[in-house]
Amino acid sequence: MTIANTAATSVSELERLKVLHNGSKQQLTFSDAEFERRLGGLRQIMAAKDLDAVILTSYHGIKYYSDFLYTTFGRNYALVVTADDSVTVTANIDAGMPWRTSYGENIVYTDWKRDNFYFGLQEALRQRGVTAKRIGVEDDALPLMTRQRIQAAFDGAELLDVSQDAMRQRMIKSAEEIEVIKHGARIGDLGGEAIKAAIREGITEYEVALIGTEAMVHEIAKTFPHREVRDTWVWFQSGINTDGAHNWATTRKLQRGDILSLNCFPMTSGYYTALERTMFLGQPDEESLRLWNINVEVHRRGLELIKPGAVCKDIAAELNEIYIGYGLLPNRTFGYGHSFGVLSHYYGREAGLELREDIDTVLEPGMVVSMEPMITVADGQPGAGGYREHDILVIGEDKVENITKFGFGPEHNIVDA
């Protein structure tokens, strides 16, 4: 650990950058060989675009290639990748933690000058003898002001987008990634069971959510004891609050006859998985049961359609026909599924692998996608509420594995508590 200028009497005397090898490197989520595989893929992108370096600034980009997941609090973070090396550029407020929890080197910038982050980017390349004329950046997650300041720091260099190419690389999961995702699905099922056991009249949405979250967090800590425990959450919704997929828990108390939506999101070292189920507290009315069964029919057919060689937009088109037959297509609220990996409610998206009408990506081995149809019926109408199910599927060479084991549909999720 290097901290210089110990005799400084003015902020102006403090250093702009530091090396903080404080403690020792910790066990990462994946092997060194896995990170070299990922960086090798990025370097192939660099070679194809004739780039001298890449400056990654997104949560998902930095996490995917280094295993470090930053907490911004208004500061900038980066991973600088060259043909031979990679180095994170992180804020002094985090001290040695970024170095301990990342693959590769680390430069720490201080707060004493407003542009120290950009100075750190310059120094990362200078130390490696790289005079960059063409630099890759992530335009899908790079604020304009930050991009302009990176451009000013490397005057004369051309900034080119690598976000879409990097996204395509992330779509295909390695065996190590799939193992982490499978654990996530298993832990989501455990959260679902804890929630199901807690459902009763009079309990609030947020209390149920806390019970599910706690169950998952304990299991994550047991399964991944060498990594940070963070970001896991539950959206548990009832009544009208089920109308949107991303509605946060409230203080509403559950009542008999309520439609319920269980949504567990275990975050295993930055990797997102999900379990989503429609439930009822007590026997649903006839129209609610009809709507629920229609959505289950779409869900079952969607699970059958996910296979190697299938095209995302074709899956969406076929499922649309089922809703059209019941006059429910206008009640759809979002796409039928999406990819998994480094993402959460505040970072990451593999938009090229979504089961939507405007996506022509072909499903192939190594991809992991969800099937999650949803319809919403407005308040005041028979069967009002939001109906959705959600399973995660791993696409193999000759088979598809559904790694979600929590039952769905009326035969499993009518809770008579």
C-alpha positions, 0 to 999 in steps of 0.5 A, spaced: 500 500 500 502 506 497 500 513 500 505 518 499 506 526 501 505 524 509 507 531 511 503 535 506 500 541 509 495 543 504 490 539 499 494 542 493 500 537 495 496 531 495 497 526 490 492 525 484 493 518 483 495 512 488 496 505 488 493 502 494 494 494 494 491 494 501 491 487 503 491 481 498 487 479 492 480 476 494 477 469 490 473 472 484 467 469 482 470 466 476 477 463 474 483 467 471 482 463 465 475 465 464 477 472 465 482 471 460 477 468 455 472 474 456 478 479 455 480 475 449 474 476 446 474 484 447 481 484 444 478 480 438 473 486 437 479 491 438 483 488 433 477 488 428 475 495 429 483 497 429 482 500 436 489 502 441 485 501 447 478 500 450 475 505 456 469 501 459 465 505 464 458 501 465 457 497 471 456 491 466 462 492 462 467 493 468 463 487 472 464 482 466 471 483 464 474 485 471 469 482 476 469 489 480 462 492 481 462 499 483 458 504 487 458 510 483 455 515 488 456 521 483 463 518 481 466 515 475 469 509 474 473 505 468 476 499 466 482 500 461 483 495 456 489 494 452 492 489 447 496 486 453 493 489 460 487 491 463 486 496 469 481 499 473 480 506 475 477 507 481 475 512 486 479 513 493 473 513 497 473 505 496 481 505 498 483 498 496 477 494 495 477 495 488 484 492 487 482 486 492 476 484 488 478 485 481 482 481 475 488 486 473 491 492 476 488 498 479 489 505 479 486 510 484 484 517 483 483 522 489 478 528 489 483 533 490 482 535 483 476 535 479 479 532 473 483 526 476 479 521 473 480 523 466 488 524 468 487 517 471 485 514 464 491 518 461 496 515 466 493 508 465 495 508 457 501 512 458 504 507 463 503 502 458 506 505 453 500 506 449 498 512 444 491 512 443 488 514 436 482 510 436 479 508 443 473 504 444 467 506 449 460 504 451 455 509 447 449 505 450 451 507 457 456 513 457 453 520 459 454 525 453 458 530 458 463 524 460 464 522 453 466 529 451 471 529 457 474 523 455 475 526 448 478 532 451 483 528 455 485 524 449 485 530 444 486 527 437 483 520 438 477 518 435 472 514 440 468 509 437 462 505 440 464 497 442 457 496 446 453 492 441 459 488 440 461 487 447 453 485 448 453 480 443 459 477 446 456 477 453 450 473 450 453 467 450 455 464 457 460 460 459 460 453 463 462 458 469 457 463 468 451 458 467 453 455 474 452 461 477 446 462 474 443 456 476 445 457 483 441 464 482 435 460 479 435 455 485 436 461 490 430 464 487 426 458 488 428 458 495 425 465 496 419 464 493 418 458 498 419 463 504 414 468 501 409 463 499 409 460 507 409 467 509 402 469 505 396 471 510 391 476 511 393 482 514 401 482 512 403 487 508 407 487 501 413 490 504 413 485 510 413 479 505 418 482 501 423 482 507 422 475 508 423 473 501 429 477 501 432 475 507 431 467 505 435 469 499 441 473 502 442 468 507 443 462 501 447 467 497 452 468 503 452 460 504 453 459 496 458 465 495 462 466 501 468 469 498 464 475 494 460 481 496 453 480 499 449 486 495 443 488 491 438 482 492 431 484 492 423 482 492 417 485 488 411 483 492 405 486 489 397 485 491 391 487 488 392 493 483 399 493 485 400 487 480 398 491 474 406 493 473 411 488 473 416 493 476 412 496 482 415 496 488 412 493 495 408 498 499 404 498 506 398 495 503 395 489 507 393 483 504 386 481 503 382 474 502 381 474 494 387 478 492 391 477 486 398 477 488 405 477 484 411 474 487 417 476 484 424 474 487 431 477 484 437 474 487 443 477 485 449 473 485 455 477 484 452 482 479 448 476 476 441 477 475 436 471 476 428 471 477 422 468 479 416 471 478 409 467 479 401 469 479 398 467 486 391 468 489 390 469 497 384 464 497 380 462 491 380 466 485 373 468 482 371 465 475 374 471 470 380 471 474 381 464 474 380 464 466 385 469 465 390 466 469 389 460 465 390 463 459 396 466 461 399 459 463 397 457 456 401 462 453 407 460 458 407 453 457 407 454 449 413 459 450 417 454 454 416 449 448 418 454 443 425 456 446 430 451 442 436 452 438 435 455 432 429 459 434 428 466 432 426 471 437 421 475 433 418 468 431 417 466 438 413 472 439 409 472 433 406 465 435 405 467 442 401 473 440 396 469 436 394 465 442 392 472 446 389 474 439 384 468 439 382 470 446 382 478 445 387 479 450 393 482 445 392 489 447 393 487 455 400 485 454 405 489 457 412 487 455 416 482 451 416 475 452 423 474 455 430 476 455 437 474 456 441 473 463 447 475 466 450 481 468 444 486 469 439 488 475 434 494 476 440 499 475 445 496 470 445 492 464 441 490 458 442 485 453 437 488 448 439 484 442 437 478 446 429 479 447 423 475 445 420 481 441 417 482 435 423 487 432 429 482 434 431 477 429 437 474 433 437 466 433 437 462 439 444 458 440 447 454 445 450 458 451 444 463 451 440 463 457 433 466 456 426 467 460 419 466 458 415 471 462 408 472 458 404 478 462 397 481 461 394 486 465 386 487 466 384 494 468 382 496 475 374 495 475 374 490 470 372 483 471 379 479 473 383 486 474 390 485 476 396 483 472 398 476 471 405 473 469 409 467 470 417 467 469 422 461 468 429 461 466 432 456 460 439 454 458 440 453 451 444 447 450 447 443 444 441 439 443 436 440 449 434 446 453 434 446 461 429 449 465 432 451 471 426 454 475 423 449 479 417 453 483 411 450 480 406 455 476 399 456 475 392 455 479 394 448 481 400 450 485 399 457 487 392 458 490 394 460 497 388 458 502 392 462 508 
